[in-house]
Amino acid sequence: MANKTISSIAKDLNISRARVYQIIDMLDDNEKPSKDSNDRYVIDDSVVNAIRKYYANSNTKAKQEKTSPIDDKVLDIMRHQLDEKDRQIEKLTQLLDQQQQLNLSTNRQNEKLLDTNTPSQDDSPLKNDHTDVSEPTEGNYKGAENKAPKKGLFGWLRR
């Protein structure tokens, strides 16, 4: 009858050492292990079996709690919410369809307008017309800027 360690029990059950200590604390007094002179648990086979049994029972209880049936009232509320969401989705789908039809109609109208307003050669600007852009020439560009400082409320910002 070899004594086991907390670590070996934890490894066997695939749980943490802290969980093993918790289980030991929850065991009945007659199942709890005794302590040696160094205040360490002396764990024999009967204690190991008690720990395994407690761990197995706590696991099945936890699984049962996780898979507990849902109350009918909660189900009714969820069904009502689901129906409401279905109605909202239906309405949004209709609105989206309307928006797509409107976009299609607008695109067709734009195409018709573009087809009727095709520019003639007389309407097109000249290729070499630079009236909007002033290019530097000898008369209007001296290579250096001589700007007078602007005055005004925020003139100091422009320096």
Backbone as ProteinMPNN parsed JSONL, in Angstrom:
{"seq_chain_A": "MANKTISSIAKDLNISRARVYQIIDMLDDNEKPSKDSNDRYVIDDSVVNAIRKYYANSNTKAKQEKTSPIDDKVLDIMRHQLDEKDRQIEKLTQLLDQQQQLNLSTNRQNEKLLDTNTPSQDDSPLKNDHTDVSEPTEGNYKGAENKAPKKGLFGWLRR", "coords_chain_A": {"N_chain_A": [[0.85, -1.168, 0.0], [1.125, 1.777, -1.198], [1.806, 5.177, -0.538], [0.274, 7.984, -2.051], [0.901, 11.051, -3.857], [-0.276, 14.455, -3.847], [0.162, 15.651, -6.295], [0.405, 13.43, -8.032], [-2.161, 12.343, -7.891], [-3.623, 14.48, -8.944], [-2.613, 14.512, -11.534], [-3.467, 11.971, -12.424], [-6.259, 12.293, -12.422], [-6.491, 14.383, -14.113], [-6.718, 17.067, -13.272], [-6.243, 20.152, -11.443], [-3.791, 20.65, -8.825], [-4.753, 22.281, -6.828], [-7.491, 21.854, -7.051], [-7.607, 19.214, -6.149], [-6.942, 19.591, -3.467], [-9.192, 21.088, -2.726], [-11.194, 19.154, -2.987], [-10.377, 17.32, -1.053], [-10.816, 18.88, 1.221], [-13.586, 18.894, 1.18], [-14.341, 16.321, 1.68], [-15.847, 13.763, 3.765], [-15.277, 13.57, 7.326], [-14.38, 11.03, 8.135], [-13.288, 10.094, 5.805], [-11.238, 11.771, 5.145], [-7.745, 12.38, 4.648], [-5.025, 11.668, 6.9], [-2.493, 13.687, 8.557], [1.061, 13.975, 8.368], [4.077, 14.316, 10.408], [5.259, 16.534, 9.293], [3.159, 18.093, 8.528], [1.942, 17.272, 6.179], [-0.308, 15.695, 3.89], [-1.146, 12.274, 4.346], [-1.722, 10.054, 2.055], [-3.539, 7.319, 1.335], [-4.729, 4.328, -0.38], [-7.509, 4.203, 0.165], [-8.224, 6.861, 0.579], [-7.589, 7.92, -1.904], [-9.503, 6.584, -3.448], [-11.829, 7.72, -2.341], [-11.479, 10.383, -3.103], [-11.55, 10.122, -5.908], [-14.179, 9.169, -6.202], [-15.701, 11.319, -5.174], [-14.949, 13.303, -7.005], [-15.915, 12.213, -9.416], [-18.69, 12.191, -8.879], [-19.153, 14.958, -8.546], [-18.593, 15.859, -11.076], [-20.626, 14.66, -12.655], [-22.881, 15.89, -11.571], [-22.381, 18.543, -12.283], [-22.505, 18.347, -15.066], [-25.164, 17.602, -15.395], [-26.429, 19.893, -14.442], [-25.645, 21.707, -16.374], [-26.992, 20.786, -18.611], [-29.657, 21.105, -18.056], [-33.215, 21.081, -18.479], [-34.949, 23.613, -20.347], [-37.102, 26.066, -19.089], [-40.624, 26.232, -19.825], [-41.809, 28.741, -19.964], [-39.659, 30.418, -20.484], [-38.986, 29.425, -22.976], [-41.281, 30.188, -24.445], [-41.021, 32.967, -24.368], [-38.65, 33.24, -25.794], [-39.445, 32.206, -28.277], [-41.327, 34.12, -29.018], [-39.676, 36.377, -29.25], [-38.076, 35.498, -31.346], [-39.936, 35.302, -33.419], [-40.572, 38.009, -33.645], [-38.103, 39.016, -34.499], [-37.954, 37.736, -36.965], [-40.034, 39.058, -38.306], [-38.948, 41.628, -38.378], [-36.707, 41.199, -39.982], [-37.944, 40.481, -42.361], [-39.239, 42.91, -42.987], [-37.024, 44.608, -43.302], [-35.843, 43.387, -45.495], [-37.753, 43.889, -47.471], [-37.56, 46.688, -47.551], [-34.948, 46.931, -48.47], [-35.193, 45.789, -51.017], [-36.894, 47.713, -52.174], [-35.17, 49.909, -52.129], [-33.188, 49.048, -53.879], [-34.667, 48.916, -56.264], [-35.289, 51.605, -56.567], [-32.714, 52.689, -56.893], [-32.025, 51.463, -59.322], [-33.938, 52.593, -61.034], [-33.189, 55.296, -60.851], [-30.62, 55.162, -61.951], [-31.263, 54.449, -64.591], [-32.659, 56.741, -65.393], [-30.585, 58.609, -65.228], [-28.867, 57.641, -67.21], [-30.445, 58.069, -69.486], [-30.573, 60.853, -69.432], [-27.878, 61.454, -69.842], [-27.514, 60.398, -72.387], [-29.147, 62.076, -73.922], [-27.904, 64.495, -73.6], [-25.398, 64.62, -74.92], [-22.246, 65.977, -75.46], [-21.395, 68.308, -78.025], [-18.868, 68.983, -80.572], [-18.401, 71.677, -80.481], [-19.014, 72.352, -77.895], [-16.984, 71.25, -76.39], [-14.015, 71.928, -74.547], [-11.161, 73.8, -75.675], [-8.105, 72.185, -76.532], [-5.621, 73.344, -75.992], [-6.171, 75.421, -74.329], [-5.374, 77.552, -71.862], [-6.479, 79.305, -70.057], [-7.38, 79.203, -67.452], [-5.188, 78.712, -65.92], [-2.381, 80.359, -64.796], [0.651, 80.692, -66.251], [4.083, 80.874, -65.369], [5.89, 83.557, -66.693], [8.436, 85.619, -68.197], [7.711, 88.16, -67.506], [5.9, 88.022, -65.353], [7.044, 86.52, -63.363], [9.646, 86.352, -61.115], [11.343, 84.653, -59.866], [11.737, 84.789, -57.113], [9.753, 85.118, -54.215], [7.954, 87.91, -53.311], [6.057, 88.673, -51.152], [3.71, 90.699, -49.576], [3.202, 90.972, -46.101], [0.204, 89.626, -44.851], [-2.437, 91.271, -43.314], [-4.568, 91.248, -40.476], [-6.879, 89.532, -38.328], [-5.864, 86.946, -37.889], [-3.398, 87.161, -39.033], [-0.841, 86.917, -37.982], [-0.527, 84.215, -37.827], [0.091, 83.357, -40.363], [2.72, 83.811, -40.937]], "CA_chain_A": [[0.0, 0.0, 0.0], [2.002, 2.934, -1.34], [1.15, 6.478, -0.396], [0.311, 8.802, -3.267], [1.067, 12.491, -3.635], [-1.331, 15.309, -4.422], [0.491, 15.844, -7.709], [0.108, 12.224, -8.811], [-3.622, 12.24, -7.983], [-4.052, 15.526, -9.876], [-2.247, 14.06, -12.872], [-4.342, 10.852, -12.772], [-7.613, 12.775, -12.678], [-6.365, 15.487, -15.071], [-7.201, 18.289, -12.631], [-5.151, 20.878, -10.79], [-3.524, 20.279, -7.429], [-5.664, 23.086, -6.0], [-8.786, 21.165, -7.062], [-7.474, 18.047, -5.273], [-7.041, 20.106, -2.098], [-10.599, 21.437, -2.494], [-11.945, 17.906, -2.806], [-10.004, 16.776, 0.264], [-11.518, 19.683, 2.23], [-15.013, 18.603, 1.135], [-14.59, 14.923, 2.066], [-16.306, 13.519, 5.137], [-14.16, 13.458, 8.274], [-13.837, 9.662, 8.171], [-12.59, 9.833, 4.536], [-10.122, 12.712, 4.99], [-6.441, 11.8, 4.975], [-4.344, 12.205, 8.082], [-1.29, 14.46, 8.222], [2.273, 13.472, 9.036], [4.735, 15.275, 11.307], [5.58, 17.746, 8.509], [1.873, 18.681, 8.171], [1.592, 16.862, 4.82], [-1.311, 14.633, 3.884], [-0.757, 10.892, 4.097], [-2.818, 9.628, 1.195], [-3.487, 5.902, 0.997], [-5.66, 3.942, -1.442], [-8.902, 4.512, 0.519], [-8.4, 8.302, 0.356], [-7.58, 8.094, -3.362], [-10.821, 6.147, -3.929], [-12.807, 8.724, -1.905], [-11.277, 11.568, -3.955], [-12.061, 9.767, -7.237], [-15.635, 9.066, -6.108], [-16.227, 12.682, -5.028], [-14.705, 14.0, -8.279], [-16.847, 11.658, -10.406], [-20.026, 12.679, -8.55], [-19.248, 16.399, -8.794], [-18.615, 16.045, -12.532], [-21.946, 14.318, -13.193], [-23.808, 16.934, -11.145], [-22.116, 19.73, -13.101], [-23.017, 18.093, -16.417], [-26.625, 17.632, -15.333], [-26.842, 21.281, -14.308], [-25.42, 22.387, -17.647], [-27.954, 20.322, -19.607], [-30.996, 21.113, -17.474], [-34.211, 21.504, -19.468], [-35.321, 25.029, -20.292], [-38.467, 26.304, -18.644], [-41.553, 26.524, -20.914], [-42.018, 30.186, -20.014], [-38.494, 30.971, -21.169], [-39.126, 29.037, -24.385], [-42.3, 31.031, -25.057], [-40.43, 34.295, -24.552], [-37.662, 33.148, -26.881], [-40.187, 32.045, -29.533], [-41.905, 35.427, -29.326], [-38.58, 37.23, -29.724], [-37.652, 34.992, -32.643], [-40.953, 35.735, -34.375], [-40.39, 39.451, -33.832], [-36.899, 39.201, -35.325], [-38.311, 37.322, -38.325], [-40.802, 40.158, -38.905], [-38.018, 42.726, -38.648], [-35.881, 40.811, -41.139], [-38.827, 40.576, -43.526], [-39.433, 44.331, -43.306], [-35.756, 45.138, -43.819], [-35.655, 42.828, -46.832], [-38.626, 44.663, -48.359], [-36.965, 48.02, -47.714], [-33.761, 46.779, -49.307], [-35.675, 45.606, -52.384], [-37.359, 49.015, -52.645], [-34.003, 50.755, -52.361], [-32.532, 48.586, -55.108], [-35.506, 49.34, -57.387], [-35.116, 53.051, -56.693], [-31.383, 52.908, -57.49], [-32.088, 51.052, -60.721], [-34.71, 53.616, -61.731], [-32.359, 56.498, -60.914], [-29.547, 54.913, -62.925], [-31.848, 54.506, -65.94], [-32.925, 58.154, -65.686], [-29.291, 59.256, -65.46], [-28.371, 57.217, -68.53], [-31.239, 58.777, -70.492], [-30.128, 62.252, -69.448], [-26.557, 61.514, -70.455], [-27.662, 60.139, -73.821], [-29.738, 63.242, -74.584], [-27.021, 65.651, -73.436], [-24.031, 64.35, -75.359], [-21.651, 67.256, -75.879], [-20.917, 68.412, -79.405], [-17.474, 69.432, -80.623], [-18.355, 73.088, -80.143], [-19.104, 72.479, -76.448], [-15.791, 70.747, -75.714], [-13.002, 72.985, -74.398], [-9.994, 73.676, -76.541], [-7.059, 71.398, -75.883], [-4.506, 74.176, -75.558], [-6.702, 76.595, -73.648], [-4.817, 77.634, -70.502], [-6.939, 80.554, -69.473], [-7.586, 79.047, -66.014], [-3.913, 78.542, -65.24], [-1.394, 81.353, -65.216], [1.983, 80.114, -66.276], [5.099, 81.919, -65.156], [6.641, 84.062, -67.854], [9.461, 86.549, -67.731], [7.096, 89.378, -66.987], [5.159, 87.887, -64.107], [7.72, 85.64, -62.405], [11.013, 86.815, -60.938], [12.152, 83.626, -59.214], [11.631, 84.904, -55.666], [8.447, 85.633, -53.829], [7.964, 89.14, -52.527], [4.684, 88.868, -50.709], [3.523, 91.605, -48.454], [2.524, 90.224, -45.043], [-1.227, 89.889, -44.765], [-2.853, 91.761, -42.008], [-5.887, 90.781, -40.082], [-6.951, 88.938, -37.016], [-4.986, 85.795, -37.816], [-2.244, 87.412, -39.884], [0.373, 86.433, -37.33], [-0.439, 82.775, -38.056], [0.525, 83.062, -41.717], [4.137, 84.132, -41.103]], "C_chain_A": [[0.896, 1.231, 0.0], [1.201, 4.217, -1.208], [1.316, 7.261, -1.692], [0.496, 10.262, -2.888], [-0.102, 13.234, -4.27], [-1.1, 15.469, -5.92], [0.123, 14.621, -8.538], [-1.411, 12.029, -8.944], [-4.154, 13.257, -8.992], [-3.768, 15.101, -11.309], [-3.159, 12.932, -13.327], [-5.744, 11.324, -13.154], [-7.657, 13.918, -13.696], [-7.025, 16.767, -14.533], [-6.014, 18.966, -11.96], [-4.96, 20.383, -9.36], [-4.46, 21.037, -6.492], [-7.037, 22.419, -5.93], [-8.745, 19.923, -6.167], [-7.593, 18.493, -3.823], [-8.489, 20.488, -1.76], [-11.432, 20.186, -2.219], [-11.642, 17.3, -1.437], [-10.732, 17.54, 1.369], [-12.998, 19.337, 2.29], [-15.347, 17.157, 1.523], [-15.121, 14.851, 3.493], [-15.089, 13.318, 6.034], [-13.554, 12.057, 8.29], [-13.094, 9.31, 6.884], [-11.354, 10.712, 4.372], [-8.816, 12.033, 5.364], [-5.846, 12.418, 6.238], [-3.1, 12.952, 7.627], [-0.109, 13.889, 8.988], [2.892, 14.575, 9.889], [5.119, 16.577, 10.598], [4.319, 18.46, 8.015], [1.513, 18.432, 6.7], [0.578, 15.728, 4.901], [-0.663, 13.277, 3.622], [-1.928, 10.274, 3.341], [-2.626, 8.151, 0.847], [-4.575, 5.598, -0.034], [-7.113, 4.287, -1.109], [-9.192, 6.002, 0.291], [-8.455, 8.586, -1.143], [-8.948, 7.722, -3.92], [-11.907, 7.167, -3.56], [-12.708, 9.976, -2.771], [-11.852, 11.301, -5.345], [-13.591, 9.757, -7.241], [-16.259, 10.466, -6.029], [-16.102, 13.44, -6.354], [-15.69, 13.513, -9.342], [-18.265, 12.17, -10.149], [-20.174, 14.171, -8.857], [-19.286, 16.675, -10.293], [-19.991, 15.739, -13.109], [-22.979, 15.351, -12.781], [-23.627, 18.18, -12.011], [-22.665, 19.539, -14.509], [-24.533, 18.142, -16.439], [-27.129, 19.06, -15.219], [-26.692, 22.029, -15.622], [-26.484, 22.014, -18.665], [-29.372, 20.296, -19.056], [-32.002, 21.625, -18.496], [-34.607, 22.964, -19.247], [-36.796, 25.127, -19.93], [-39.355, 26.684, -19.838], [-41.792, 28.023, -21.074], [-40.876, 30.869, -20.765], [-38.567, 30.648, -22.661], [-40.156, 29.9, -25.103], [-41.761, 32.43, -25.33], [-39.451, 34.281, -25.724], [-38.349, 32.985, -28.235], [-40.78, 33.379, -29.979], [-40.828, 36.363, -29.885], [-38.124, 36.795, -31.108], [-38.643, 35.392, -33.73], [-40.81, 37.217, -34.685], [-39.173, 39.728, -34.726], [-37.173, 38.799, -36.764], [-39.094, 38.428, -39.035], [-39.882, 41.336, -39.255], [-37.158, 42.426, -39.868], [-36.692, 40.927, -42.415], [-39.0, 42.028, -43.962], [-38.162, 44.939, -43.896], [-35.473, 44.619, -45.228], [-36.508, 43.582, -47.843], [-38.044, 46.052, -48.613], [-35.735, 47.976, -48.613], [-34.155, 46.593, -50.769], [-36.155, 46.929, -52.98], [-36.188, 49.927, -52.975], [-33.285, 50.352, -53.645], [-33.332, 49.008, -56.342], [-35.342, 50.841, -57.637], [-33.76, 53.376, -57.325], [-31.373, 52.562, -58.969], [-32.821, 52.1, -61.548], [-33.886, 54.896, -61.902], [-31.231, 56.321, -61.93], [-30.077, 54.992, -64.352], [-32.12, 55.949, -66.339], [-31.627, 58.898, -65.979], [-28.731, 58.893, -66.82], [-29.126, 57.934, -69.642], [-30.805, 60.232, -70.596], [-28.766, 62.389, -70.112], [-26.636, 61.294, -71.959], [-28.221, 61.353, -74.547], [-28.828, 64.455, -74.516], [-25.591, 65.323, -73.843], [-23.435, 65.642, -75.894], [-21.198, 67.207, -77.335], [-19.484, 68.905, -79.388], [-17.358, 70.895, -80.229], [-18.383, 73.288, -78.631], [-17.825, 72.06, -75.737], [-14.742, 71.848, -75.621], [-11.822, 72.732, -75.334], [-8.881, 72.96, -75.792], [-5.942, 72.259, -75.333], [-4.973, 75.445, -74.858], [-6.23, 76.59, -72.197], [-5.28, 78.901, -69.8], [-7.138, 80.445, -67.969], [-6.281, 79.024, -65.24], [-2.959, 79.62, -65.723], [-0.026, 80.721, -65.12], [3.009, 81.21, -66.054], [5.79, 82.281, -66.465], [7.653, 85.057, -67.324], [8.845, 87.774, -67.071], [6.436, 89.188, -65.617], [5.837, 86.968, -63.09], [9.176, 86.041, -62.31], [11.874, 85.807, -60.208], [12.072, 83.684, -57.701], [10.279, 85.51, -55.337], [8.621, 86.863, -52.951], [6.542, 89.437, -52.1], [4.676, 89.85, -49.549], [2.805, 90.823, -47.361], [1.064, 90.63, -44.97], [-1.56, 90.331, -43.362], [-4.244, 91.233, -41.719], [-5.787, 90.106, -38.734], [-5.985, 87.77, -36.868], [-3.755, 85.94, -38.712], [-0.959, 86.894, -39.304], [0.567, 84.941, -37.536], [0.207, 82.444, -39.402], [2.015, 83.327, -41.933], [4.985, 82.928, -41.266]], "O_chain_A": [[1.366, 1.675, 1.048], [0.077, 4.328, -1.698], [2.361, 7.205, -2.34], [0.275, 10.654, -1.742], [-0.815, 12.699, -5.119], [-2.04, 15.427, -6.713], [-0.417, 14.76, -9.635], [-1.89, 11.598, -9.992], [-5.028, 12.94, -9.799], [-4.594, 15.31, -12.197], [-3.588, 12.914, -14.48], [-6.342, 10.811, -14.1], [-8.734, 14.364, -14.089], [-7.777, 17.446, -15.233], [-4.914, 18.414, -11.918], [-5.856, 19.779, -8.769], [-4.906, 20.495, -5.48], [-7.676, 22.417, -4.877], [-9.731, 19.609, -5.501], [-8.273, 17.841, -3.031], [-8.956, 20.243, -0.648], [-12.274, 20.176, -1.32], [-12.545, 16.824, -0.748], [-11.208, 16.942, 2.335], [-13.613, 19.47, 3.348], [-16.519, 16.815, 1.677], [-14.886, 15.74, 4.312], [-14.012, 12.946, 5.568], [-12.341, 11.912, 8.443], [-12.345, 8.334, 6.859], [-10.503, 10.417, 3.533], [-8.773, 11.213, 6.281], [-6.146, 13.561, 6.585], [-2.7, 12.866, 6.467], [-0.252, 13.388, 10.103], [2.299, 15.639, 10.069], [5.284, 17.609, 11.248], [4.411, 19.345, 7.164], [0.868, 19.261, 6.059], [0.589, 14.919, 5.829], [0.24, 13.148, 2.796], [-2.984, 10.008, 3.914], [-1.677, 7.781, 0.156], [-5.261, 6.506, -0.504], [-7.878, 4.63, -2.01], [-10.287, 6.36, -0.143], [-9.266, 9.392, -1.599], [-9.498, 8.438, -4.758], [-12.798, 7.446, -4.362], [-13.726, 10.566, -3.133], [-12.556, 12.144, -5.9], [-14.22, 10.271, -8.166], [-17.226, 10.759, -6.731], [-17.032, 14.13, -6.773], [-16.24, 14.323, -10.089], [-18.967, 12.544, -11.088], [-21.207, 14.598, -9.371], [-19.94, 17.621, -10.732], [-20.477, 16.479, -13.965], [-23.875, 15.665, -13.566], [-24.607, 18.799, -12.425], [-23.231, 20.468, -15.084], [-25.128, 18.659, -17.384], [-28.141, 19.411, -15.825], [-27.512, 22.886, -15.951], [-26.847, 22.839, -19.503], [-30.206, 19.534, -19.545], [-31.682, 22.507, -19.294], [-34.6, 23.472, -18.125], [-37.623, 24.356, -20.416], [-38.904, 27.372, -20.753], [-41.959, 28.514, -22.19], [-41.095, 31.774, -21.57], [-38.25, 31.488, -23.504], [-39.936, 30.303, -26.246], [-42.012, 33.008, -26.388], [-39.432, 35.202, -26.542], [-37.9, 33.553, -29.23], [-40.742, 33.726, -31.159], [-41.054, 37.056, -30.877], [-37.818, 37.637, -31.953], [-38.245, 35.774, -34.83], [-40.912, 37.633, -35.839], [-39.229, 40.585, -35.607], [-36.683, 39.445, -37.69], [-38.858, 38.708, -40.21], [-40.032, 41.957, -40.307], [-36.912, 43.308, -40.691], [-36.197, 41.413, -43.432], [-38.919, 42.344, -45.149], [-38.218, 45.691, -44.869], [-34.923, 45.343, -46.058], [-36.049, 43.882, -48.945], [-38.036, 46.533, -49.746], [-35.513, 48.878, -49.421], [-33.53, 47.167, -51.661], [-35.868, 47.238, -54.137], [-36.209, 50.635, -53.982], [-32.83, 51.207, -54.405], [-32.752, 49.412, -57.35], [-35.267, 51.284, -58.783], [-33.672, 54.243, -58.194], [-30.784, 53.28, -59.777], [-32.376, 52.456, -62.64], [-33.889, 55.503, -62.972], [-30.928, 57.243, -62.687], [-29.412, 55.542, -65.229], [-31.854, 56.346, -67.473], [-31.581, 59.73, -66.884], [-28.177, 59.747, -67.512], [-28.526, 58.36, -70.629], [-30.682, 60.781, -71.691], [-28.53, 63.337, -70.86], [-25.907, 61.929, -72.721], [-27.813, 61.637, -75.673], [-28.982, 65.372, -75.323], [-24.656, 65.726, -73.151], [-24.064, 66.328, -76.7], [-20.684, 66.193, -77.808], [-18.939, 69.212, -78.328], [-16.329, 71.314, -79.699], [-17.844, 74.274, -78.128], [-17.595, 72.467, -74.599], [-14.606, 72.634, -76.559], [-11.54, 71.599, -75.722], [-8.733, 73.107, -74.579], [-5.368, 71.928, -74.295], [-4.24, 76.433, -74.804], [-6.631, 75.738, -71.404], [-4.527, 79.495, -69.028], [-7.079, 81.454, -67.265], [-6.266, 79.287, -64.037], [-2.752, 79.776, -66.926], [0.402, 80.274, -64.056], [2.824, 82.343, -66.499], [6.213, 81.414, -67.23], [7.712, 85.305, -66.119], [9.436, 88.35, -66.158], [6.423, 90.116, -64.808], [5.248, 86.67, -62.051], [9.875, 86.068, -63.322], [13.045, 86.086, -59.949], [12.329, 82.669, -57.055], [9.739, 86.313, -56.097], [9.357, 86.837, -51.964], [5.901, 90.346, -52.628], [5.536, 89.815, -48.668], [1.877, 90.074, -47.664], [0.727, 91.813, -45.018], [-1.029, 89.826, -42.373], [-4.982, 90.83, -42.618], [-4.739, 90.114, -38.089], [-5.351, 87.623, -35.822], [-3.146, 84.943, -39.101], [-0.069, 86.471, -40.042], [1.688, 84.441, -37.436], [0.8, 81.378, -39.564], [2.52, 83.083, -43.029], [6.201, 83.045, -41.416]]}, "name": "protein", "num_of_chains": 1, "seq": "MANKTISSIAKDLNISRARVYQIIDMLDDNEKPSKDSNDRYVIDDSVVNAIRKYYANSNTKAKQEKTSPIDDKVLDIMRHQLDEKDRQIEKLTQLLDQQQQLNLSTNRQNEKLLDTNTPSQDDSPLKNDHTDVSEPTEGNYKGAENKAPKKGLFGWLRR"}
